[in-house]
Structures are given as structure tokens and as C-alpha cells.
Amino acid sequence: MKYRNEGFDPEIIEALKKELASSGKSFKVIEGEEENSDEFVNFLFIGMYEGKEVIYDAALYTLRLHHSSEVYELAEHEAAKKFPNFNGIKYEEDENGNLKPLSSEDEEIGWFITEIIMEIEEEETVKVQEFIDIDTHHDYGIGLDASLNVEYIDDKVIEKFIKEFNDDTIQLDETFYAFQSEEEEDFEE
């Protein structure tokens, strides 16, 4: 039987099970367009959906990163209202891989966005909470986006998340949080 969504195909699920068993982990990290980091990891794991095994394509990130994304999106929206020609700042590299200077308009927009971000953070305009979003119309298996209030995402956090998700024992913190950008340390000369 041909499955439209390969994440539901028992043969593909079985192949992933074998791969996971040989790795000793309950998940497989996906290397892709999104850069995995200590604040964001894209991975596959096997779970249940409507009584059947399925592959979950998960994106797990820290609440701090989620907050930063929301703040930046709001700041860009404000920039788009003030600068009618704004459609994102594009950084270009020269032949040596160094960043080229921004145009004066892009630099002005960049400063405006920075000021808006500082204002949003100071006033705690944006608040976020832990969440899990499920996408049953995902192109591969079931999509899952989740944000947790942890300092970083590592194997231990991922394993715990998968176990609690699959056991249906996950407890999300419903508290709303606001974060401040981390200040760069001043170096004395």
C-alpha cells in the first residue's frame, strides 16, 4: 500500500526504529535549512496517533528563543509601518566572506529595529509560555512545534520530552514569561 505521507508508512517507521535502536536514542536529529543549536533542535521520533505508530517531525526550542523570535517579528512589523520600502535587511558578503556595509537606509532601519526591540523588552510587551502545537497536515508524519522553559536543548531534554509526550504525562508551565536580551560584556581597555 502506498502512503501519501511517508511518516505513516509502517516500513519507513520500522526502518527508523532500527536506526534509533542502533543509535541508542529515541530520536534522530535532522540536519537541514534550520541550524540546530543549543536553543533549537529539529528531530524525528516515533509516537502514537489515533492508535497507530507515526513519525513525528519535531522542532523543540527554548522559551527564550521563542520570545526573541516574537519580539523580532513585532519589531520588523513596526519597521514596515515606518519605512514603506522595508522588506527585510539583507546582509551580503564580499569575495573574502566579510559582510559588506549596509546602505544608509538599511542601517537606519536596523537601528530603528534595535530601539523597538529594547523598548518591547523593557516594557515586557511580549510574553510567551510553554506550548506544543501539532500539525496533522504536515508533509512528513506529524509536525510538532514545542517550546520549553529550559536554558538549552540537549539530548537529555529531548529524551525527557519524548518520553513524557508519548506517555501523555507532559506538564506545560502556563506562566507567561518575558526575557531581556543578554547584554554584551563591556571590556575594559
RAJO-V832722 format. One record per pair of residues at least 24 apart in sequence whose ideal C-beta (glycine too) atoms are under 8 Angstrom apart, sorted by sequence separation. I is the first residue (numbers start at 1). GAP is how many residues later the second one is. If there is no record, write none. Layout:
BEGIN
i=I gap=GAP
i=I gap=GAP
END
This chain:
BEGIN
i=89 gap=24
i=149 gap=24
i=20 gap=25
i=34 gap=25
i=39 gap=25
i=40 gap=25
i=83 gap=25
i=20 gap=26
i=39 gap=26
i=83 gap=26
i=149 gap=26
i=30 gap=27
i=16 gap=28
i=149 gap=28
i=17 gap=29
i=83 gap=29
i=16 gap=30
i=79 gap=30
i=82 gap=30
i=27 gap=31
i=13 gap=33
i=79 gap=33
i=132 gap=33
i=78 gap=34
i=79 gap=34
i=78 gap=35
i=76 gap=37
i=79 gap=37
i=75 gap=38
i=78 gap=38
i=132 gap=38
i=16 gap=39
i=13 gap=40
i=132 gap=40
i=13 gap=41
i=72 gap=41
i=75 gap=41
i=131 gap=41
i=13 gap=42
i=74 gap=42
i=75 gap=42
i=130 gap=42
i=10 gap=43
i=12 gap=43
i=129 gap=43
i=130 gap=43
i=8 gap=44
i=129 gap=44
i=130 gap=44
i=72 gap=45
i=75 gap=45
i=129 gap=45
i=8 gap=46
i=71 gap=46
i=74 gap=46
i=129 gap=46
i=7 gap=47
i=8 gap=47
i=129 gap=47
i=7 gap=48
i=128 gap=48
i=129 gap=48
i=7 gap=49
i=71 gap=49
i=127 gap=49
i=128 gap=49
i=7 gap=50
i=71 gap=50
i=127 gap=50
i=128 gap=50
i=74 gap=51
i=127 gap=51
i=74 gap=52
i=126 gap=52
i=125 gap=53
i=124 gap=54
i=71 gap=55
i=70 gap=56
i=121 gap=57
i=70 gap=58
i=121 gap=58
i=122 gap=58
i=67 gap=59
i=121 gap=59
i=67 gap=60
i=121 gap=60
i=67 gap=61
i=66 gap=62
i=118 gap=63
i=117 gap=64
i=63 gap=65
i=63 gap=66
i=63 gap=67
i=57 gap=81
i=66 gap=81
i=65 gap=82
i=57 gap=83
i=57 gap=84
i=59 gap=84
i=63 gap=84
i=55 gap=85
i=56 gap=85
i=57 gap=85
i=58 gap=85
i=59 gap=85
i=61 gap=85
i=62 gap=85
i=63 gap=85
i=55 gap=86
i=56 gap=86
i=57 gap=86
i=58 gap=86
i=59 gap=86
i=60 gap=86
i=61 gap=86
i=62 gap=86
i=63 gap=86
i=49 gap=87
i=54 gap=87
i=55 gap=87
i=56 gap=87
i=57 gap=87
i=58 gap=87
i=59 gap=87
i=60 gap=87
i=61 gap=87
i=62 gap=87
i=63 gap=87
i=54 gap=88
i=56 gap=88
i=58 gap=88
i=60 gap=88
i=62 gap=88
i=62 gap=89
i=62 gap=90
i=62 gap=91
i=61 gap=92
i=49 gap=93
i=60 gap=93
i=47 gap=95
i=44 gap=97
i=60 gap=97
i=60 gap=98
i=60 gap=101
i=67 gap=110
i=67 gap=111
i=68 gap=111
i=41 gap=112
i=67 gap=112
i=39 gap=113
i=40 gap=113
i=68 gap=113
i=38 gap=114
i=39 gap=114
i=63 gap=114
i=38 gap=115
i=43 gap=115
i=47 gap=115
i=64 gap=115
i=37 gap=116
i=38 gap=116
i=63 gap=116
i=41 gap=117
i=45 gap=117
i=47 gap=118
i=48 gap=118
i=47 gap=119
i=25 gap=130
i=7 gap=131
i=27 gap=131
i=26 gap=132
i=27 gap=132
i=5 gap=133
i=7 gap=133
i=8 gap=133
i=26 gap=133
i=5 gap=134
i=6 gap=134
i=7 gap=134
i=25 gap=134
i=5 gap=135
i=6 gap=135
i=7 gap=135
i=27 gap=135
i=5 gap=136
i=26 gap=136
i=26 gap=137
END
